[in-house]
Amino acid sequence: MNIIILGAGSVGLHLATELSCLGNNVTIVDTNKDKLAHIQEVCDVQSVQGNAADLSVLVKAGLQDCQLLLATTNNDEANMLSCLLAKNVGVATTIARLRQDFYFRGHKTLYRNKMGIDLIVCPEILAALDVIGYTKELKSSVVETLADGNIEVKTIRVSRNFKYKNYILNEIPFPENTLVSGVVRDDKLTIPRGNYKIQEDDILYIIGKTEVVEHMGGVFDPKKEGWFFSQHKTAFVLGGGHIGFLVAKLLSMHEIEVKLIEEDPEKCKQVAAALPDITVFNEDGTNDKFLHEEGIENADYFISACKEVETSLVASLLAKDMGVKEVISVIDNDRYNRVLQRLGINNIVNPRNKTSQCILEFIGNGNVLTHTLGRFEDAHLIEMYTTENFPLKGKTLQEINLPENTLVCIIQRGEEVFVPKGSDHIQVGDMVVIFTIGEHIDAIQKLFGR
C-alpha cells in the first residue's frame, strides 16, 4: 500500500516505522529537513520537504497513487485541508489528528462526510480516556468508552438485594437510552432478548449515553430504588490543561470528588467556571505541606497531567510517598517510564503512543474501530460510520440480515445518542455501535459497504 504521512514528529515517526516494517511504501512530508533526515536514517521511507497543505507538495509525494493519507502535523487546519484535497483526488482513506476541542463538539460527522476524513483522533481525549481506564473504581465497572467518551459500556452484578432479580429484562426500569447488550452467566457471555430472566450473580453489560450510564454504579440500592456508586472516592488532578481538564470532567461525571491543582491563575478561573462541581486550587502541585493539608494521604487517585515533565515526575513520586492508593502519570516521553516503574508508578499514559495505537488499529481492522469486550476475546464492540455508499439505506434494522449473535446497540446521529428499535433506519453519517460474539467483523464490514 502507498501511504503518505504528513508531519515528522513523534507520532509521524512511530507510524512511519511501523507501517514501513509491514512492507508498505511510505512517504513522509514535513517542512523541517532535519526531522526528515532523521526519519530516513531510522526507517525505510521516502521524504518530501514542504507544506502539508500545499497540493503541489502532496502531488510530489505521490498523492495520485496514494491509498492512505495520515495527517499528523501540529496544525489542525492543515490536517483537515490535506484530507479534503486527498479525498478529492481519490485517496481511499484519510486520517487526521486534531487537537482543538471545538472540532469534537458534535461536528465530527460533518467533517467526515463533507471533508472526507475517515478517522479523527485527538491525543488529549485518548489520554484522558486511558487515565479513566486505570482508575480501579471505574476499571471494575467501566468496560469501554466509545465515540470520544460520548458512549459508555459498564458492568453491573446482580446481587441478592437486587430488586428486580428473577424479572425479565423488559420489566426492569433501566434508564432511557441504555441497553443490556450482554449477560454473563456461569462464565458464558450471551446477547439477551427482552424476555431474558435475570438471576443472582449475573453480570450485565450495559451500554448507553455516558451522561446516563455514568450514574449507574456497581450495585442497586433497594432503599433508594436507584443505581449508585457504593463508595465515596477522591481524586487529585495536577494540571488544568486540556488533558487535566478532560480527566477532571470525566471523573466528576462518575461522581468522584475531584480536587484540581493548577499554578496558572487564569487557567484556574477557566476550569472553575467550566466545572463548577470540582474544587480548583491555584497552587504548586509539589508543595507537600499544601497536599497534606488537603488530605492527600486519604486520596484514592493522583493523576499528574501537567506539561512540565520534571514537575509531573516530582509530584507523582511525592503523591506515592504520601500514601495515595493509585498514582497515574501522563507523560509524552517514554524514556521516563523505567524510572517511574522502578519507583513503583506503573500507571503511565503516553498521549502520542495512544494516538499511534488508535490509528494502527483502525488501519489493521479495515477502517473501523473495534474493542474487545473485557476478557471475552471473541466478543467485540464495533464503531462504524456510515458513508454515502452505505448499501442499506432505506432498510429498517429488522430488515437487515445481521450475522448471528450480533446486535446494533447504539446510534449516534449528530449530538443525539439513542438505542434504536427494529423499525428505525440507519442514515448516512450515523455512527453505529455494533456488538458481536464470534468471528463476524469481516461480514459486518461487507454488510455496511466497508
PyMOL commands that set and color helices and strands:
alter all, ss='L'
color gray80, all
select helices_A, chain A and resi 10-21+33-42+55-60+63-65+76-88+101-104+108-115+123-134+136-139+147-149+169-171+210-213+242-253+265-274+288-293+296-298+309-321+334-342+351-364+397-399+441-447
alter helices_A, ss='H'
color red, helices_A
select strands_A, chain A and resi 2-6+25-30+46-49+68-71+93-97+119-121+142-146+151-157+178-185+188-190+203-209+219-221+226-228+234-238+257-262+279-282+301-304+326-330+347-349+369-373+376-385+406-413+416-418+431-437
alter strands_A, ss='S'
color yellow, strands_A
deselect
rebuild
show_as cartoon
